[in-house]
């Protein structure tokens, strides 16, 4: 499947290549790249309409649309989750997609599976993320049977109001010196600290520095579920 990458800020477009994660003009935070597919060519492809799909099969039955192919032992179980129909809140035939039946009981398995397979494609040997729980569990479980190490960093978010009384939140990672930021809401603080952790670890890897291995960092080399609080 052909696709391009586009900066969310300046809208500059890039051809996908190994190691390309952000727009260098806009930086690691504002230069996040989104994936843009050519949906018109998908609609025009008559062979897709002839394909037979199974509602219980994994998301990789659509691998012709995805940026990678399945290589993990659990990939065949990711995404084939049930769709239930209920009458709820005065509405009839409400459809509910139950992603709790994914391997780690979270919809995060979909993104984690793509990320791990893409990392394998590019020859990477380390995966890391900042998470409050689900993403960590998902990444650790799906990556347990690969040769890559998974680093899960615990982060903390605390109330830290401004002098004028307006609420703000301070977020930091105890394991990474200087990895702190803030946000107007908990959600914004969480988003910001994830980006700070990613940039900090990327810098450590680029400069050949050791990634900290203390009690706040969990390294998974066997099947295990990470629960962070």
N, C-alpha and C positions, 0 to 999 in steps of 0.2 A: 504493500500500500504506500503510495507516494504522499508525502506530507512536508510541510515546511514549519519552521519555528519563527514566532513573531514576538518581539519585545512588547510587553504590556504598556510601556510608557511612550517610547518614541515610535512604535509600530514598525521598526526596521525588521526586515525579513531575512532569515538565514536558512541555508541548506543544512540539514542535520549532519553532524560529524561527532566522532568520539571526543569527549572532554568538553563539549560546548554546553554550558549550563546557564549562561546568562549573557546579556548584552553588555559588552565592555564599555560602550559609551555611557550607559545609564547605571552601571554598577551592579553588585551582587543582590542588592535589595530591590531597587526600583527597576532593575533590568531582567526580572523574571521572564522566562520565555514560555509562551503558550503554544500548544500544538495545533496547527491549522490543517485540516483535511480538505481535499477537493471533493466535496459532497456531490457536485454536479456530475463528476465522472463516475461516482458510485451509482447514482441514479440511472446513468446511461448504460451501465454495464449489465447487459441482459443475462449474463451467466450467473449473476448473484441471485436473480429471481428463480433460477432453476435449481438452486441448491436446496437440500432438505436439512432443516434444522430440528434439533431435539430440545424441547423445553427443559429437560433435565441434564443436558450436557453442560460442560464447563464453558466459560467465556471464550475459550480458545477455539471453539467451533467457528468463531469469527476471526481467526488468526490472519486471514487475508486482508483484514482491515486494521490490524494492530501493528505496532512498530517492532514487534519481536515475536518469537515463537516459543512454545512451552519447552522448558528443559528441567523443571523441578519435579520431584516425586509427588508433590501435592497439587500440581497445576490442574490435574484432571478433576479436582474437586472444587475449584474456585469458580464461583459465579453461577453454577447450576442450581440456584436457590429457588424455592417455591414462590408462586404468586397466588395469594389468597384473595377471595372476594368476600366482603362483609357489607352489612347495612349498618352504618355508623352515623351518629349525630344527625339523624333525620335524612341522611343521604343513602341512596341505594347503590349497590354494586361498586363499593369503594374497593379499589385494588391496593393491596399491601404486599410489597416485596420483602420477604423475610430473609435478610442476609445473615441472620444469626446462625444459619446452618452452614456458613463457610467454615473452613478448617479452624480458624482461631475465633470463631463466633462473631466476626465483625466484617462489615463491608470494606474495611481497610485492606483486606486480602487482595482485592482486585488491583489496587494501585501497587501494593507491595510486590505482587507477583510480576507485574510489568517492570517495576524498578529493578528487581533482582535479575530477571532475565536479560534486561538491557545492560545491566552492569557486567554480567557474564559475557555478553556480546562484545563489550568494550575492553575486556581483559582486566577489570578492576579486582582488587583483592580485599577491599575493606568497604563495609557499609556502616553508616551511622545515622542516627536521627535523635531529635529531641522530642519527647512525647510525654503525655500525661497518662498513657496506658494502652489504648487500642492499637495505635500505630506500632508501638514497641513490641507488643505481643505478636502482632501479625508479622512484622519483619523478622523477628527472632525465630518464630516457628517455621516460616517458609524457607528461611535461609539456613536452617540448622543442618541440612544435608548437602550443603555446598562447601567448597574449600575457603570461602570468604569468611572473615570475622565480622560479627555484628556488634557494634558499640551502641549501647542505650544510655543516654544521659538523663539523670534526674534533674528536673528544674523546679524552682520554687517561685510562687507569685504571692506578694504581700501587698496589703493596702498601704499607700504612701501618698496621702493627700497633699495638695499644694497649700501654700501659706494662706491663700484666700478661701480655703475650705473645699475647693472643688476636688472631687475624688480622682486619684490616679493610682496606678498599680506598678510596683517595682518587680521585675522578673530577673532572675539570675540562675546560673548553673554553678552549684557549689564545687564541682570538680574542675572547672575551667577558670583559671584566674583572669579576671577582667571581663568575663562573659556576663554582662548585665545590660538591661535596657528597661524601658517602661512603656506604659500605654494608658490611654484614657479609660479603657475597659479591660476586664480580664482576658477577653478574647483577643484584643489588640496586643496586649502584653505577651500572650502566649505566641501569637504569630511572630512578633518581633524577636522573642528569645529563641525561637526555632531558627530564624535566619542568622542570629548572632552566633549560635552554637555551630551551625553549618559553616559559616565563614571562619570561625576560630579553628575548627578541626581541619578544614581545607588548608588553612595557612600552616598549621602544624605539620601536615603531611607534605606540603610543598617544600618546607624548610627542613625536613627530615627529623622533626622533633617527635619524641615519644608521646603517644596518646596516654593520658593518665589511666592507671589501673588501680584505683582505690575503691573502697566500699560503695562509693556513689556511682561507679561505672560497672556495668555488668557485661561480661563477654561470653557469648554463647557459642560453643563449639559442638554441642550436642542438643538434641531435641529438648527444649525447655520453654516455658512461657514466662515472659517478662511482665511483671506487674509493677508499675511505678506510681507513686503517690506524691 
